[in-house]
């Protein structure tokens, strides 16, 4: 932990990495109160990752970035940076690996005759619309490929930048091949800024919902994660605001703190909410089976115990009162998938 917070970052240091003997320390000798973002090229040879976890509603994902500038203090993906020799703390937010060849690799994969079409989720691990995307445009490049193939894709993001690509998303939506979930954890701008320092404000996220729905893109909200004693009471208000903005669906999950995330989040609480720290951590532990991340599938995202049951009930009631419970949940289809150059069936129009 540093002697003082790092400006614009969610973490205040780096928990000891699990896989390396060397670690990076940030102090005033490097940059007083500030750590600049550094970008590295990720030379991965493939871009679609398959998923078999029953906890996740996706079979495949594309993650153009490893690490995330948004800096969410609770992010479960932080420990994945340790596989790269970085820390799960400030490294995760400031040392970003970019798959610059992702669009090219994606196109090559979709062109393979043996490729089996399944909906792909972008941001399965880190946000594909984090600040670097505004300049690097890797996510847009991937969406251009998806649009060319009419391949179904779902996006989860907490950045208004997703609206930049509304042209591609609306084109895909014509073939039931796109949907977007905007992550909204709080309507309190001050709390959101502390919790997710480089993500869009709650107001801008709701604006993204409005713009996407107006463009014909199926859109919902991810009310996640719910943190006991911090934002769980906001569930009804978030669902109501989302419904008014045009959301068609919603889901939630409870917070879990695997590996080094528990240290990052505990330090964050000590800085911003020291009076609530032990109570919040205690409830998280109870909801995760006396750990900080339940080892069993089906329990780590929904939680266990009294608080988890209360959150589930609050969400159910909020869905009903907001009208979201009556709406048909958007679904993706692969029926329109095509490979450029293949002979297409003639479509009779106006008969």
C-alpha positions in Angstrom: 0.0 0.0 0.0 1.2 3.5 -0.8 1.5 6.4 1.7 -1.2 8.2 -0.2 -3.8 7.3 -2.9 -2.9 7.3 -6.5 -4.9 9.8 -8.5 -7.4 8.3 -10.9 -6.8 4.7 -9.8 -8.9 2.3 -7.8 -6.0 0.3 -6.3 -3.4 1.8 -4.0 -0.7 -0.8 -4.6 0.0 -4.3 -5.7 -0.8 -7.4 -3.6 2.0 -9.9 -3.8 1.7 -11.8 -7.1 1.2 -15.6 -6.9 3.5 -16.6 -9.7 6.6 -14.4 -9.6 9.4 -13.7 -7.2 9.9 -10.1 -8.3 7.3 -7.4 -7.9 6.9 -3.7 -8.9 6.6 -1.1 -6.1 5.2 2.4 -6.8 6.5 5.2 -4.7 7.1 9.0 -4.9 10.4 8.3 -6.7 8.5 7.2 -9.8 5.7 9.6 -10.0 4.2 11.4 -6.9 0.7 10.4 -6.5 0.3 9.2 -10.1 1.0 6.1 -12.2 0.8 6.6 -15.9 -0.8 4.0 -18.2 1.6 1.9 -20.3 0.5 -0.1 -23.3 2.0 -3.4 -24.4 1.2 -5.5 -27.5 -0.4 -8.9 -26.9 0.8 -11.3 -29.5 -1.9 -14.0 -28.9 -2.3 -16.3 -31.8 -6.1 -16.7 -31.3 -8.8 -14.4 -30.2 -11.9 -16.4 -29.3 -11.9 -18.0 -25.9 -14.2 -20.9 -25.0 -16.0 -21.0 -21.7 -17.4 -24.0 -19.9 -18.3 -22.3 -16.6 -22.0 -22.8 -15.7 -21.9 -19.5 -13.8 -21.6 -17.6 -17.1 -24.2 -17.2 -19.7 -21.8 -17.4 -22.6 -19.9 -20.1 -24.5 -17.3 -17.9 -26.2 -15.8 -14.5 -25.6 -13.4 -12.0 -27.2 -11.3 -9.7 -25.0 -9.3 -7.2 -27.0 -7.6 -5.9 -23.8 -6.0 -7.6 -20.8 -6.1 -5.3 -17.8 -8.5 -2.4 -17.5 -8.1 1.3 -17.0 -11.5 1.6 -15.4 -9.9 0.6 -12.1 -12.9 -0.9 -10.4 -11.8 -1.8 -6.9 -13.9 -4.9 -6.8 -13.0 -6.4 -10.2 -12.8 -10.2 -10.1 -10.5 -10.1 -13.2 -7.7 -8.4 -11.4 -5.8 -11.7 -10.6 -5.7 -12.7 -14.3 -2.9 -10.1 -14.6 -0.7 -12.1 -12.4 -0.4 -14.7 -15.2 1.4 -12.0 -17.1 3.9 -11.2 -14.4 2.0 -8.1 -13.3 0.2 -7.3 -10.0 -3.6 -7.4 -9.4 -3.5 -3.9 -8.0 -2.5 -0.8 -9.8 -0.7 -2.9 -12.5 -4.0 -4.2 -13.6 -5.2 -0.7 -14.2 -2.0 0.8 -15.7 -0.2 -2.0 -17.6 -2.6 -2.8 -20.4 -2.0 -5.6 -23.0 -3.7 -4.9 -26.3 -4.5 -7.5 -28.9 -3.9 -5.2 -31.9 -4.3 -8.1 -34.3 -7.7 -9.1 -32.9 -9.9 -8.1 -35.9 -7.5 -10.0 -38.3 -7.4 -13.1 -36.1 -11.2 -13.0 -35.6 -11.8 -12.8 -39.4 -9.5 -15.7 -40.0 -11.3 -17.8 -37.4 -14.8 -17.1 -38.8 -13.7 -17.9 -42.3 -12.7 -21.5 -41.3 -15.2 -24.0 -42.7 -15.1 -26.0 -39.4 -16.0 -22.9 -37.3 -19.2 -23.5 -35.3 -21.2 -20.4 -34.8 -22.1 -19.5 -31.2 -22.9 -16.1 -29.8 -19.7 -14.3 -28.7 -19.5 -12.0 -25.7 -17.2 -9.0 -25.7 -16.0 -8.0 -22.2 -16.2 -11.4 -20.7 -13.1 -10.5 -18.6 -12.1 -6.8 -19.1 -14.1 -4.0 -20.6 -13.8 -3.8 -24.4 -14.7 0.0 -24.2 -12.2 1.1 -21.6 -10.6 4.5 -22.3 -7.8 3.2 -24.6 -10.4 2.0 -27.1 -11.3 5.6 -28.0 -7.9 5.8 -29.7 -6.9 2.2 -30.5 -10.4 1.2 -32.0 -9.6 -2.6 -31.6 -13.2 -3.3 -30.4 -14.6 -1.4 -33.3 -12.4 -3.4 -35.7 -13.8 -6.6 -34.2 -17.4 -5.3 -34.6 -16.7 -4.6 -38.2 -15.8 -8.2 -38.7 -18.9 -9.4 -36.8 -21.1 -7.1 -38.9 -19.5 -8.4 -42.1 -20.3 -12.0 -41.1 -23.6 -11.2 -39.4 -22.2 -13.0 -36.4 -24.2 -12.7 -33.1 -22.3 -10.7 -30.4 -23.2 -9.5 -27.0 -21.4 -6.6 -25.2 -21.1 -5.8 -21.5 -19.6 -2.4 -20.7 -19.7 0.5 -18.3 -18.5 3.1 -20.8 -20.6 5.5 -22.9 -18.1 5.0 -25.7 -20.2 2.0 -26.8 -22.5 4.5 -28.5 -19.7 5.4 -30.9 -20.3 2.1 -32.6 -24.1 2.3 -32.8 -23.9 2.1 -36.6 -22.5 -1.4 -36.5 -24.6 -2.5 -33.5 -27.8 -1.4 -35.2 -26.9 -3.1 -38.4 -26.3 -6.4 -36.6 -29.5 -5.9 -34.7 -31.4 -6.1 -38.0 -30.4 -9.8 -38.0 -31.0 -10.3 -34.2 -27.2 -10.5 -33.9 -26.4 -7.8 -31.3 -27.3 -6.8 -27.8 -25.6 -4.6 -25.2 -25.7 -4.7 -21.4 -24.6 -1.5 -19.7 -23.2 -2.1 -16.2 -24.7 0.3 -13.6 -23.6 -0.3 -10.0 -24.8 3.0 -8.5 -26.7 6.1 -9.4 -24.6 8.1 -6.9 -22.0 9.9 -9.0 -19.6 10.3 -6.1 -19.7 6.6 -5.1 -19.4 5.5 -8.7 -16.3 7.7 -9.3 -14.6 6.3 -6.2 -15.6 2.7 -7.0 -14.9 2.8 -10.8 -12.7 5.9 -11.2 -12.2 5.9 -15.0 -15.6 4.5 -16.1 -18.5 6.7 -17.4 -20.7 8.4 -14.8 -24.1 6.8 -14.0 -25.8 9.6 -16.0 -23.8 8.8 -19.1 -24.4 5.1 -18.8 -28.1 5.7 -18.7 -27.7 8.0 -21.7 -26.0 5.1 -23.5 -29.0 2.9 -22.8 -31.3 5.6 -24.3 -29.2 6.0 -27.4 -28.8 2.3 -28.1 -32.5 1.6 -27.6 -33.4 4.5 -29.9 -31.1 3.0 -32.6 -32.9 -0.3 -32.4 -30.2 -2.1 -30.4 -31.5 -4.5 -27.8 -30.2 -3.2 -24.5 -30.3 -4.2 -20.9 -28.5 -3.4 -17.6 -26.1 -5.4 -15.5 -26.7 -4.4 -11.8 -23.4 -5.8 -10.7 -21.8 -6.3 -8.4 -24.0 -5.7 -5.4 -21.9 -4.9 -2.4 -23.5 -5.3 1.1 -23.9 -2.0 3.0 -22.6 0.0 0.0 -24.9 -0.1 -3.0 -27.4 -3.0 -2.5 -30.1 -0.6 -1.4 -30.0 1.1 -4.8 -31.3 -1.9 -6.7 -34.9 -0.6 -7.1 -33.8 2.9 -8.1 -31.3 1.5 -10.7 -33.9 -0.8 -12.2 -36.4 2.0 -12.4 -34.0 4.4 -14.0 -32.9 1.7 -16.5 -36.5 1.0 -17.5 -37.2 4.6 -18.0 -34.1 4.9 -20.2 -35.3 2.0 -22.4 -33.7 -1.1 -21.0 -35.3 -4.3 -22.0 -33.7 -6.7 -19.5 -31.5 -6.8 -16.4 -29.5 -9.2 -14.3 -27.4 -8.9 -11.1 -24.6 -10.6 -9.2 -23.1 -10.2 -5.8 -19.5 -9.2 -5.2 -16.8 -11.8 -4.8 -13.2 -11.1 -4.0 -10.8 -13.9 -5.3 -7.1 -13.9 -4.6 -5.5 -10.5 -4.5 -8.8 -8.7 -5.1 -9.7 -9.0 -1.4 -6.6 -7.0 -0.5 -7.2 -4.3 -3.1 -10.9 -3.9 -2.0 -10.0 -3.9 1.7 -7.5 -1.1 1.1 -10.1 0.8 -0.9 -12.6 0.5 1.9 -10.0 1.7 4.4 -9.4 4.8 2.3 -13.0 5.7 1.4 -15.3 4.0 4.0 -13.2 3.0 7.0 -16.2 3.1 9.3 -18.0 0.5 7.2 -15.0 -1.7 6.3 -15.3 -4.6 8.7 -19.1 -4.8 8.4 -19.0 -4.9 4.6 -16.2 -7.5 4.5 -18.0 -9.5 7.1 -21.1 -9.7 5.0 -19.2 -10.5 1.9 -17.6 -13.4 3.8 -21.0 -14.7 5.0 -22.5 -14.5 1.5 -19.5 -16.4 0.0 -19.7 -19.3 2.4 -17.2 -18.0 4.9 -14.7 -17.2 2.2 -14.3 -14.2 -0.1 -15.1 -16.1 -3.2 -17.3 -19.3 -3.0 -15.6 -22.3 -4.5 -18.9 -23.8 -5.9 -20.4 -22.9 -9.2 -23.9 -21.5 -8.9 -23.2 -19.9 -5.5 -20.4 -17.4 -6.1 -22.4 -15.0 -8.2 -25.7 -15.3 -6.4 -24.3 -15.7 -2.9 -25.6 -17.7 0.0 -27.3 -16.8 3.3 -29.7 -14.2 4.6 -28.2 -11.1 2.8 -28.0 -12.9 -0.5 -31.7 -13.9 -0.2 -32.6 -10.3 0.6 -30.8 -9.0 -2.5 -32.6 -11.6 -4.6 -36.0 -10.6 -3.3 -35.1 -6.9 -3.7 -34.2 -7.6 -7.3 -37.4 -9.5 -8.0 -39.6 -6.8 -6.6 -37.6 -4.1 -8.4 -38.0 -6.0 -11.7 -41.8 -6.1 -11.2 -42.2 -2.5 -10.1 -40.1 -1.2 -13.0 -42.0 -3.2 -15.6 -38.8 -5.0 -16.7 -40.2 -8.4 -15.5 -42.9 -8.2 -18.2 -40.5 -7.5 -21.0 -39.2 -10.3 -23.3 -35.5 -10.9 -22.8 -33.6 -10.2 -26.0 -32.1 -13.3 -27.6 -29.3 -13.6 -30.2 -29.6 -15.7 -33.4 -27.0 -17.1 -35.7 -29.5 -17.7 -38.5 -28.1 -14.8 -40.7 -24.5 -15.8 -40.4 -22.6 -15.8 -43.7 -19.0 -16.0 -44.9 -18.0 -13.4 -47.5 -17.8 -15.0 -51.0 -20.1 -17.8 -50.2 -23.1 -18.2 -52.5 -26.2 -16.8 -50.8 -29.7 -17.9 -51.3 -31.7 -15.4 -53.3 -34.3 -13.5 -51.4 -37.6 -12.8 -53.1 -38.7 -9.3 -52.1 -42.2 -7.9 -52.7 -43.8 -11.2 -53.8 
